[in-house]
């Protein structure tokens, strides 16, 4: 067992022991508070429980068993509602009880192949924020494609120099191929992500294509796990308790984009989804999700186009006094342990909400909110 895995094992063991000893139960019984809404955020899901040696580059990808464990614990111990229903309760005077809503961003095909059957099995609703432009062009998330490329590349000897040439002087170092280089690959992906976030869509796609040529010089890369949903799959889910909402038309970076472009992206995406599902689009998720000041300027645009709420990607819970156009989200640990899942749920429900309070414990996938 490697040092990192050993540290995680010891940390998880301590959490389980405290949970079983009743520490979190006693801690969360103290004091009064408003009812809370947890909005769980997922993106992609692993196709099976078998994962590559060392793990996945995209370490926030649940396996089918892990997602099922989440749903099992949620349905046994908590009230799971559609996000639109929770928002309506807040508008009508307040949450009637602690609630959980499930969301998926981007529109990866794994939502249909992995998550949808489990959602049906456990009888729970969910919300899917899609990017119509990606669906129409069968274009997968650049993040998922980047992860898969770096995960699968044999890292030819020319790759480090090639990636530096493609990404520029500020590029993170790409390690040479080695049996113990998995963590270095993951750090490389996180470094590239920071660079890509600030680029416009077309520039990002151009750089990604060049990266593919560097990592797979023989031209033998065919995406295996990264697929985008089809409209047919979306329409089927829409008819079965999955709300289909907007994530912009092309996943632009709202924090740096012109307001006229943002307005167009919001309007076009809403109309495209409504045309295919026959249902009103009233929910929105901000791409990238961490630039809170920029999102405050988006609220008038969203209201103009008939949206009722919007989600960011910053860690926290929500209450009846939350800003409905900047709802916080969270994740659960990637485990099948009921003790670890329920321990985190207690901490998330009872932890202080962001916005002048102490932040909840953050995981890697939640960028620090810009203030």
Secondary structure, 3 states (H helix, E strand, C coil): CCHHHHHHHHHHHHHHHHHHCCHHHHHHCCCCCCCCEEEEEECCECCCCCCCCCCCCCCCCECHHHHHHHHHHHHHHCEECCHHHHHHHHHCCCCCCCEEEEEEEECECHHHHHHHHHHHHHCCCEEEEECHHHHHHCCCCHHHHHHHHHHHCCCCCCHHHHHHHHHCCCCCCCCCCCCCCHHHHHHHHHHHHHHHHCCCHHHHHHHHHHHHHHHCCCCCCCCCCCCECCHHHHHHHHCCCEEEEECCCCCCCCCCCCHHHHHHHHHHHHHHHHHHHCCCCCEEECCCCCCHHHHHHHHHHHHHCCCCEEEEEEECCECCCCCCCCEEEECCCCCCCHHHHHHHHHHHHHCCCCCCCCCCCCCCCCCCCCC
